Amino acid sequence: MTKSRPPAHFERLYQSNPDPWGFETSLYETEKYNRTLNALGDRRFSAGLELGCSIGVLTRMLAQRCDALVGVDIVEQPLRAARLRCADQPRVRFQRMQIPASWPEGHFDLIIFSEVLYFLSKTDIDACVDRVRASLLPGGAVVLVNWLGRTDDPTPGHAAAEHFITASYDALAVNFCFRNENYRLDILEPV
């Protein structure tokens, strides 16, 4: 059985490069973030949760739409950068935890998995679905963004998104879907 990526995998990545995916400089990342925000329309959220927030680039953008926002990452290195990036955003807080074994307390009307699910095993994706069921507020939205390129990660992007959608079919339905050659963006809402 394939296991989820452990913290040591990400510690090595951040030790070799403080921005290993080019969140600050990549045109791909900028376009993806803009499309994600545009897909959410003009909605405002009372409580947001961004899983895999890394150095906080998307977190800072989401902060403008959330009364409160929690950013979570599996290792401390990127969280230090995220805290600095969002230091002037009092409604944003960060936590280090390994999902789905750990999960922030509270309920959320926005939960974002932006390029996170493919690092997880299918068993852990199932556990994330259970966590979402328990913490998503009525009328909330779950955003899945998954890179579609070749990877040796536990669950390739397309398969990770489809697994999450299938596992949550009785509680969530896809309300929006966008795909291009690089990534897919799905927004799920309670049925």
N, C-alpha and C positions, 0 to 999 in steps of 0.2 A: 504494500500500500504506500502510495506517495504521501509524504509528510509536508506540512506547511513549512515555509522558510523560517528558520530560527533567528533570534535576535543577532547572533554572531554574523550571519550573512550580511545584514544591514550595517552592522558596526564596521565590517571590513570595507563596505562600499563608501561609507561616510569618512572613514579614515583616509582613504585614497583621494577623495574629492568631496568637499563640503556641499556640492550641488551635483550629485552624480547623474541626474537626469536632465540637467540644464533648465530647471524650472524658471530661473531668472532670465535666461537668454534665448531659449528655443522658440522659434516661430510656431512649431507644432504645439507646444504647451500653451502659448498665448492664444492661438486659435481655439484650442480645446477648452480653455477656461472661458473664453468669450462665448462660445457656443453653449456651454453648460449654463452660464448665467442667463443668456438669452432664452434658453429652453424653459427656465423657471419663470419667465415673464416678469411681471412687476410684483409678484408675490412677496410678502414680508412674512418672516417666520419668528415665532416667539422663542424657540429654542432649537438651535442647530447643532449637529454632531458631524464632524468631518473625521473620518477614519483614515489613517495614513496621511496626516497633514504635512509631513516632512518639514521643510523650512518655512512653511507658512505663506507661500505666495497666494494660493487660492484662498487660504484662510482669511487673509486681509481683504480680499474681494468680497467674500461671503459676509464678513463682519458688517458691511453696509446694509445687509438685508436681514440681519438677525438681531433680536433684542438681547440674546445671549448665545454664545457659541463656544463649543468645546472642541478643541483639536487634539487628536490622539495619534501617537506614533509609538512604535515598538522599541526605539532606542533613544537615548538622551541627546546625542550629537545634533540632530536636526532640530530638536525641540528648543535648544538654546538659541539657535538662529530664528526660529519661529517666534519665540518670546520677544526677542529684540525687534523683529519686524512689526510686531503687533503691540509694542509697548505702550503706544498711545491709544489703544483700543481697550478701555476698561471692561467691556462686556465679553471679551475673549479670554478664555483660560485654556491651559494645555495640561495634558496628563500623559505620562508614559505608562503604557500597558500593552499587553499582547492579547489581541482579540483572537478568537472569541472567548478564551478562558477568563479574561477580565473584560469588563464593560462599564462605562461611566454610569453613575447613578442618575436617575431622573427619567423624564419623558421628553421626547423631541418631536417636532413637526417637520424637521428636515434632517435626513440622515444621508450622508454622502460617502460612497465607496469609490473614490476616484483613483483608478489604477491600483487597486489593492487586492481584489478578489483572486487574481491569478497567482498571487503568492501563497494562497491557501489551498489546502487539500479539500476535496469534496465534502469530507466529514466536517471540516471546520466551516465551510460555506453553509452547510446545513445548520450548524450551531449559530452562525451569524443570523440566519433567517429566524431562528427561535428568539435570539436576542432582539431583533428588530420587531418581531411580533409583540414582545413584552414591553417595548419602550417607545413605539411609534404612536403619536397622538392621533386621534380621529382627524381626518382631513389632511394628514401629513403627506410628505413626499419622500420617496427613497430614490436616490440618484445612483446609477451604476455607470461608470465609465471604464471601459476595458480596451487596452491596446490589442490589436489584432495580428501583430507581427509574430514571426516564429520565436519561440522561446523554449527554454528548458525548465521553466517554472512549473510548479505542481499541477496547475490547471490552466491551460491556455485561455486567453481572454474571451473568445467566443463561447467556449465550453463553460467557463466560469459564470458568465452572464446567464446563459441558458439554464445552467444548474440552479442558480439563485432564483430565477423566474419560475422554473418548474417546481422547486421546493416550496415556494411561497404562493402558489396558484390559488389556494383557497382563501388567502387573506389579502393578497395584492394583485393588481392587474397593471399591465403596461399601458400607460396613458400617452407616452411619447417615445419615439424611437428614431434615432438618427444613426446612419452608418456611412462611413467612407472607407477608403482602402487602409487607413491607419488605425481607426478606433470605432467603437460603437458607444452610443450614449442612450441609456434607457431610463425613463422616469416611471416609477411604479407608485400607485396610490391605492389606499384601502378599497376593497370591493364593497 
